[in-house]
């Protein structure tokens, strides 16, 4: 095997420095001894998520509320632009998450990729004194939640935080993970955004 690789490397060198006669001869000889080209390894990079939008529509269709996060230059650059909103007390909202890469033109909708690879993704909604409850409204092929679609229900007046976390390759069959508890989920965080929630 090592001798074979030596001949391959030597013939490639000759073919680069010689004339056409040597080039043709080298290519034919490499074919005869079975030299195979080595394909470059291209890493599978995760696409940049610059924008997260959390759109809430009240169950009576009267109110549409948009929470948004945008960080076009990624970590370590300018501060992200975050838009917080207010929710009404004792109201049910249908939630829809959208992820995009707006750093390219045209922008790329990453939500579709997350939905297509639902078995390998899950959103978690961590509520801190915000006076709301969050329930999943979508499922992957195995019947586990994805979290692009949710149902949000508000209670009494409150002020707190809602943190939205997207995990890649979580253990979706882990203890209480399908209920939205992140402690046993594992996996890698693709994006994490915290919004201030005011229920009035």
ZIZIVEN-V430698 format. One record per residue. N is the residue number from 1. NEAR is the number of other ideal C-beta (glycine too) atoms within 12 Angstrom. Layout:
n:N near:NEAR
n:N near:NEAR
//
This chain:
n:1 near:11
n:2 near:8
n:3 near:11
n:4 near:17
n:5 near:17
n:6 near:14
n:7 near:20
n:8 near:26
n:9 near:19
n:10 near:21
n:11 near:27
n:12 near:22
n:13 near:16
n:14 near:21
n:15 near:23
n:16 near:14
n:17 near:12
n:18 near:17
n:19 near:12
n:20 near:10
n:21 near:12
n:22 near:19
n:23 near:19
n:24 near:16
n:25 near:17
n:26 near:27
n:27 near:22
n:28 near:15
n:29 near:21
n:30 near:25
n:31 near:15
n:32 near:14
n:33 near:19
n:34 near:13
n:35 near:24
n:36 near:12
n:37 near:12
n:38 near:10
n:39 near:6
n:40 near:6
n:41 near:6
n:42 near:6
n:43 near:6
n:44 near:7
n:45 near:7
n:46 near:22
n:47 near:26
n:48 near:23
n:49 near:38
n:50 near:31
n:51 near:34
n:52 near:39
n:53 near:34
n:54 near:43
n:55 near:25
n:56 near:36
n:57 near:23
n:58 near:22
n:59 near:18
n:60 near:12
n:61 near:11
n:62 near:13
n:63 near:21
n:64 near:19
n:65 near:29
n:66 near:26
n:67 near:38
n:68 near:27
n:69 near:33
n:70 near:28
n:71 near:26
n:72 near:22
n:73 near:15
n:74 near:20
n:75 near:14
n:76 near:8
n:77 near:12
n:78 near:12
n:79 near:13
n:80 near:25
n:81 near:19
n:82 near:23
n:83 near:20
n:84 near:23
n:85 near:25
n:86 near:25
n:87 near:39
n:88 near:28
n:89 near:17
n:90 near:19
n:91 near:27
n:92 near:27
n:93 near:36
n:94 near:27
n:95 near:38
n:96 near:28
n:97 near:45
n:98 near:31
n:99 near:37
n:100 near:30
n:101 near:29
n:102 near:28
n:103 near:20
n:104 near:16
n:105 near:9
n:106 near:9
n:107 near:21
n:108 near:21
n:109 near:23
n:110 near:32
n:111 near:34
n:112 near:19
n:113 near:23
n:114 near:34
n:115 near:26
n:116 near:16
n:117 near:22
n:118 near:29
n:119 near:23
n:120 near:25
n:121 near:38
n:122 near:46
n:123 near:47
n:124 near:39
n:125 near:40
n:126 near:27
n:127 near:29
n:128 near:17
n:129 near:19
n:130 near:31
n:131 near:28
n:132 near:39
n:133 near:26
n:134 near:34
n:135 near:22
n:136 near:29
n:137 near:23
n:138 near:26
n:139 near:19
n:140 near:26
n:141 near:14
n:142 near:15
n:143 near:14
n:144 near:26
n:145 near:34
n:146 near:37
n:147 near:41
n:148 near:36
n:149 near:30
n:150 near:33
n:151 near:26
n:152 near:40
n:153 near:27
n:154 near:33
n:155 near:22
n:156 near:18
n:157 near:19
n:158 near:25
n:159 near:20
n:160 near:24
n:161 near:23
n:162 near:41
n:163 near:29
n:164 near:39
n:165 near:29
n:166 near:38
n:167 near:34
n:168 near:28
n:169 near:19
n:170 near:34
n:171 near:22
n:172 near:36
n:173 near:18
n:174 near:22
n:175 near:14
n:176 near:16
n:177 near:26
n:178 near:26
n:179 near:22
n:180 near:33
n:181 near:23
n:182 near:30
n:183 near:17
n:184 near:20
n:185 near:32
n:186 near:19
n:187 near:23
n:188 near:17
n:189 near:23
n:190 near:30
n:191 near:37
n:192 near:24
n:193 near:35
n:194 near:24
n:195 near:37
n:196 near:23
n:197 near:37
n:198 near:24
n:199 near:29
n:200 near:17
//
